Amino acid sequence: MRERTGKKKSRLESWVKTAATPVFLISVSRRLLFFNAGCEQLTGWQADDVVGEVAEFTSDAEPGSARALVNALCPSAEVFAGQECDVAVFLPNKLGPPLGKLLRFVPLRDAEDRIRSVLGIISPLPPLPAAGKETLAQRFHGELSALRWSLRQKYQLSTVIARGSAMRRVLDQMLVARASSVPVHFVGPRGAGKEHLARAIHHETEAQHGAFVPLDCRQSPHLLLQTLQRLLHPEDDGAAPFGVLSPRVLFLAEIADLPRDVQDRLWSAYQPDAEKVARRQPLPRLMSSSMEPLQAAVDDERLRPELFFLLTTLTIEVPPLRERSDDLAPLAQAFLESLNRGADRQLSGFAEAVWPQLREYRWPGNLDELQLVVREARENCTGTTIDVPHLPLRFRAGLDAQELGPPQRPLGEAPIPPLEEYLAGVERELIERALRKAKQNKTLAAKLLKLPRAVLYRRMQALGLLDQTPDNT
């Protein structure tokens, strides 16, 4: 009887292995255990290429690689917790463009009801999206994968996330920048990703080889002069200034703060003459950034006009995150998935209640702040998705302060009010909010404000609120 059972099992394994229906198996440690002939025929990769690899819930692997395929097959954390689901994905194809497919994940349990592995079945996409089983986090993961693929197809960019019209204009300008070697200047608020875009222009251009050298113009003039000397005149010390890679791009961050004597040295280095044309080593391409339009720096004589015209041959305006509402969800998902890379604990996304708060916030720190919030929320999260209680205290305090204070403005845009007047306004608004929530009950409002009732009365009297408020005790 055992022999007959063994033969049946052997025949079943053989059939599944050679079946045309693509089937794969992933362990609870996310290691790919099985990849049948149907998967091989569909994707172009052999089982030996991928079996044994550990899948990660991220979509930023090198496009067209075996790593990208393995990650595309990774179930979400909810599946490992026991939830069956159907997920639409773009499946990497070794022999052509990605394939739109539906992955069905089925957790497999042992005799003690413990999940040991996940069975995956790949099938064609239905005419309408599969309903009822896909979570919001899984949908955003699929949408991010599709967005990355479309951006690679149109812009050949794999590290920039953009869906809204504001950033699509930036991507079109980056295409122009990649097709030339003219200087590029980025204007935008702090933390908006200006250096990241400059690096994308450099690193994702096939003809570009060499180092990308960032230089903060706010550092000491002596250090700036030393660095520029090594960059622009490497023949003086006979050695490559940055190891085996010659500098191909010089990125000058906050160029308006570059000291005038250093500006003179930079301007002089980029003036054509017969001696420089004969040099074997070309000068690095110039890229720069500022938080304000450079014309203002020229007007107040902080920047040489000649250098202004040189640097702004092509100017790209980078919008703040608050003007990129369409990009917020894929950016947050992308930051979260990048943290999954190499981590034992894989998170699938954000709970639905999180998104209204993220969209309401004005993000004064832009992408840098969003990335920090996602990182801290991930550290606070103990489940499979980030929920409201996991958001950092700093973020929640900023959201509350945003409701109390006036709209945030760039520095210098509006006069600074007297401090006592401003604080009185904030205090008045906070007391009025507490009274509304307490239905004008001052005792309850005092508890909400963590104040003794007598102190609240005195503050209301000083602010002229007692006469305006009915006495509901």
N, C-alpha and C positions, 0 to 999 in steps of 0.2 A: 504494500500500500504506500509506504514511504517512497519507494522507487518511482511509482506512478505519479505521485504528487510532485516529486522532484523534476520529472520529465515535463509535466505540465508547466511548472514554474520556469523551466529552462526555455520551453517553447514560447511562453508569454514574454519573457525578457527579450528573446530573439526577435519576436514580432514587433514589440515596441521599439527596439533599437533600429529596425530596418523600415519602420512604418513611414509613409509619406506625410502623415500628419505631424507637424513639428511639435515635439514634446521635450521638455527639459525638467531637471530636478535640482533644487537648491536647498542646502542644509540650513538649519537654524543659525549657524555661524556664517551664513551668506556665501558659502563655498559652492560653486557650480559642480554638481556631482554627475550629471547625465545630460547629454546633448545628442539627440538621435539623428538619424539620416535625414529626416524631414527638415530639421533645423539646419543641417549642413547644406542641403540643397537650396534652402530659402536664403540663407545669409552669405554663403560662399566660404564660410570658415569651417574647418574641420574640428571634430571633437578634441583632438590633441592640442589644438590652438587655445582652447578656452577652458576645458575641464580642469578643475583644481584651482581656478582663479577665484578670488573673493570679490563679490559684487558690492558696489556702493551706491547708495541712493543719491546720485548726483548726475548732472547732465553736461559737465564741462570737460569731459575727456577729449583727447585728440580725435577730431572727426574722422570716421572711416577706419578707426583702429579696433583691434580685438577688445581693448579695454572699454571702448565706448559701447560695444555690443554687450559685454558682460554687465556693465552698469545699467544698460537699458532693460535687462532681464531681471533686475533686482526688485523684489517685492517691497512694498512699503511696510512700515512698522506695524500697521494695523493688521496686515496679513499674518505676520509672525505672531500676533496676539490672537489669531483665530478667525479673522474675518475673510470670507471669500470675496473676491472682487474681480471685475472686468475693467481693464484700463486700456485706453487707446494710446498708442505710442508710435514714434517714428523709429523703426528698427534699422540700425546700421547695416549696410549691405556692402560686402567686400568688392563686388563687381559692378556697382552702380550707385544711384542715389538711394537715400533711405526709403524704407517701405512702410507705408501706413498700415498698421496691423492692430488687432485686438489681442491683448494678453489676458488669459483667464488664470487666476491664481487660486489654487485649492490647498489649504493647509492639510497636511497628513498627520494623523495622530497615532500613537502606539496604543497598546492594550491598556495602559494606565492613563489614557486620555491626555498625554503630553504631546505637544507638537514637535515632531522630529525633523520634518522637511516640508517643502512647498513644491507641489506639482504645478508646472506651467504649461499651458497649451496655447499655441499661437494660431490664430484664425483670421480670415479676412474681416475687415471692418464692416459692420452692418450698414444698411442704408441710412439709419438714424443712430445717433449715439446710444450706447448701452445705458439703460436707465436703472436707477434704484440702488446700485451697489457702489458706484464710484464716489469717494468722499471729495470734499472741496480741496483738500490738500493734494490728493492724487490727481485731480483735474488740473490744478495749478502746475504740478510737476510735468504733466504731459504738455500743457501749453508752453511752459518754458522750453522744453525740448524742441517743440515745433518752432518756437521763435528763434532759438539759437540756429536751427537748421536754415530757416529763411534768411537770417542775417548773413550766414556764411555763403549762401547761394548768391545773394545780391551784392553784398559788400565785402566778402571774403574776410569777415571779422569774426573771431571766436571768443573774444573777451569783452565785448561791449554789448550791453543789454539796452534795447531801445524799441519801443512800440509806438509811442505817441509822436505827433507831427513835429513837436519842438525838437526832439532829438533826431528825428529822421532828416531834418535839414542839416544838423551837425554831421550825420553820417555821409550825406551827399557831399558836403564840403571836405570831409576826410578823404573821400574818393579822389577829389581833385588834388589834395595835398599828397596823396600816395603816388600820384602819377607824375609828380614833379619833385624838384629839390629846392624850391623857394622857401624862404623863412615862413614860419607859421606862428601866429600869436593867438593865444587862448585867453578870452576874457570871461570871468565868471566868479561867483562867490567862493569863499573858502570851503573846501571839502566837496566841491561839485565834480571832481574827477578830471581836472585839466591835465595833470601829469599822466594819468592813466590813458587818456585819449592820445596824448603825444607819443607815449610808448606804443600804443596800438598802431599808429601810423608808421612808426619805425619798424617794429618787430614783425608786423604782418604784411610787409612789403617784400616780395620775393627778391628784389634786387638789393635789399639792404643787408649788409654784413658789417659787423663792428659794434662798438659799445654805444649804449645810450647813457650819457653822462648828465645827471641832474646837478644843478648848482643853485643854491639858495642865495639870492642877492642881498639878503639881510645879514649875512655873516660878516666877519671882519674884513675890511678892505685889504689888509695884508694877505690874508688867506685867499681871497678872491684873485688877487694879482698873481700869487704863486700858482694857483690852479690854472688860470688862463695861460700863464707862461708855458706850463707843461702841455696844455692842450693845443695851443696855437703855434708853439715853436718847439716841437719835440726834438728837432735836429740839434738844438743847443746842448742837450745832455746825452744825445746819441742813443736814447732808449725809448721804447714805446711807453707812453705815460700811464697806460692802464693794462699792463701785462701784454699778452699776445694779441689782444684785440685793440685795434686802433679806434679812436673815438670817431663815430659816424654822425652822432647827433649831440649837440650841446643844448640842454634845456635850461633856460634861465628863469627860475621861479621868482615871482615878484620883481620883475625887471625895473619897475619904477623906483625901487629902493637901491639900485646899483649906484655906488658913488661915482661922481662925475669924472674923477681921474681914471677910474676903471672903465667907464663908458668910452673915454677917449682912446684907451688902449684897444678896446674891442672894436671900435669904429675903424681905427687905423689898420687893424689886422685884416679886415674884410674889404679894404680898398684894393682894386686890381692894379697890379704893375707887372712889369716883365719878370722881375725876380720871383714873385709869388706864383705867376703862371707857370714858371719853369720848375717849381717844386714838385717832387714826386708825390708827396703826401698831400691830398686835398684837405682843405679846412672842413671841420665838422659843419653839418647843416645846422642852422640856427632855429630853435623853437623857444618860445617864451610864454609867460603867463602873467596875468595881473588880476586884481580883484576889481579894478576900476578901468574905464576906457583910458587908454594911454594919452589921448589928447589932453586930458586934465593935467597929467604930469608934464607935458610940454608947455602948457599955458603957465604953470607956476614955476617953470624953469628947473624942474627936477630931472628932466630927460632931454638929451640933445635932440633937436628936431631931425638931424640927419639919421640918427640911430632909430628914431621913431619910424621914419619912412622905410628904413631897411627891414625892421622887425615886423612891420604890419603889412607886408606884401600880400599875405593871406590871413585874414582875421576871422576867427571862429568864436562865436558867442555861445557859451555853455550855460544853459538855463539852470536855475536853482531847482532843487527837488520838489518844492511846493508847486512848481509849474509843470511837473511831469507826472500828473496824477495817473495817466495810463501806464506809466512805467513802474509805479510803486510796488504792485504785487509781484511782477516777475523779478524785480531787483531784490526784494526781501526773500523770495524763494531761492534765488540764485545765491545770495549770501549764506542762507541756511544750508543749502546743498554743498557749498564749498567747505563748510565746517564738517560735513559728513565724511569728507575725504580722509581716509586713514583712521577714522574714529571707530571704536567698538560699538558705540551707541548711535544708531541712525534715526534721525527724526524726519517725518514725512512732510511737515508743513505747519500751518497755523490754523487754529480754530476760527470759525466764522465770526465770533464775537470780537476777535482781535482787529479785523480789518477796518471797522468804522473808526477805531481809535487811531490807527496808523494813518488813515486818510485825513482825519481831523487835525492832526498835529502839523505845525508849519515847518518843521525840520530846519531850524537855523543852522545846524551843522551839516546839512545836506547828506551826501552819500556816506561820508565818514561817520556821521552820527547814526544813520540807519544801520550801517554795518556793526557798530558798537552795540546798539540796542538788540539786534538779532543775536549777537554773540552772547550777551549777558542773559537774554531770555532763554537761550538754549541751555546755558549753564543752570538756570533756575528750574528748567522743565524736568519732570521725573517721568512723564508719560511718553506718548508717541507724537503728540502735536503740542505746539506752544499755545497756551491759553492766556487770557487777560491777567490772572494772578502772577504769571511768569514774567510779565513785562517789568523791566527794571524800575525801581522806585524813582530814579532820576527822571525817567521818561514820564511817569505818571505825575510827578510833581511839576514837570515842565508843561504838561497838558493842562493841569489845574491853573498854573500861573498864567498860561496863555489866555484862559477865560477871564482872568481878573484884570490883566494889564491891557494897554492899548496894543494895536497891531504892531508887530515888530517891523522896524524900519532899518535900512542901512544907516551906518553911522554918518552923521553929518547931514542927513536928509531933513530932520526936524529939530527945532531948538529943544534943549534939555529943560524940563520944567523944574521949578523949585522943589527940593526934596520933600519938605513937609507937606506941600500941596499935593504932590504925587502920592505920598504914603497915606494921606487922609482920604484920597480918592479910592485907593486900594482897600483901605479899612472899611469905608462906607459900602463899597460893593460887596465885600465879604459878609458884613453884618446883614445887609439886605437879602443876600442869598440864603443865609441861615434863617432869617425870619420867614422868608417865603416857604422854605422847606418845613419849618415848624408851624406853619399856618398862623404866624404872628404871635405864637406863644413864646414869650421872652425867656421863661425858665428853660424850655426845651432848646431854644436857640442858644442860650448860654452853654448848655451841655454840649451842643454840636461844636461850639467854638472853643470848648475846653476852658471856659472862663467862669468865675463866680458871677452870680446874677447881678450883684451890686456893681461889679466892674463893668459889665455890659451896659447897665443903666447909665453909668458915668460917661462911658464912651459914646453912647447914643445921644446923651445930653450935649456933649461937646461938639458932636457932628450935626446937631439940629434934627435928629431923627425921632426924638420922643414925641414931638407934637404931630408928626406925620404918621405915627404908628398907633393903632388901637391897642388898648391895654387888655390883652387876653391872658395876662399873668404868665 
